[in-house]
Amino acid sequence: MPDPQANLSPITLLTLQLLASAALVASMLWFMWRLPRKDPVAYAGWAPWLAIGSAWAGLFALVGAGLLWVLPYPDRWLPVILLLLCPAAVGAAVLVFWVYRGQTNPVAATMHQTQARFGLTLGVLAALIAYAFVLTHKALFTPVGV
């Protein structure tokens, strides 16, 4: 049986992988927001720590992504930035938004959601900078972090 991926170019394979990843994330978020709310304050204690953690993880990721061009061995830091710090910043921010969905306490929700927005923005920006580094310094489909 012939390999179905043999006829596809590397750019097409990369595009399909990115689209599949985006669809997976979008479906996960869609189902997450559809979960029933049993107790509105059950997870409210997590929100402050998640919000500040999101902001700090996003800041560390952004600084690390900015330093990739001057570090002597940037391949060692790419997995830390792209697989640990950026997902931590974005994931914690999304969880803060999820905890406060439909919340009526405007003061606490506003403060924590502002921190979460900051962390989300920094995490996404750090990921874009790190991927720009990968695209400008690595060939497609080469291992990163070795």
MOSUL-V444130 format. One record per pair of residues at least 12 apart in sequence whose ideal C-beta (glycine too) atoms are under 7 Angstrom apart, sorted by the first residue. I is the first residue (numbers start at 0). GAP is how many residues later the second one is. If there is no record, write none. Layout:
i-><I:I>
gap-><GAP:GAP>
This chain:
i-><9:9:13:31:32:36:39:42:43:45:46:46:46:46:47:49:49:49:50:50:50:50:51:52:53:53:53:53:53:53:53:53:54:54:54:56:56:56:56:56:56:57:57:57:57:57:57:58:59:60:60:60:60:60:60:60:61:61:61:63:63:63:63:64:64:64:64:65:67:67:68:73:74:74:74:75:77:77:77:77:78:78:80:80:81:81:84:85:85:85:88:88:88:88:89:89:89:91:92:92:92:95:95:95:96:96:99:99>
gap-><130:131:126:66:68:65:63:56:55:53:49:52:53:65:64:42:45:46:45:61:64:65:63:39:35:38:39:42:61:62:65:66:60:63:64:28:31:32:35:62:66:31:60:61:64:65:68:63:25:20:24:25:28:61:62:65:60:63:64:13:16:17:21:16:61:64:65:63:62:65:64:59:69:70:71:69:52:56:66:67:65:66:45:49:45:48:41:37:40:41:30:31:33:34:30:33:34:27:23:26:27:16:17:20:16:19:12:13>
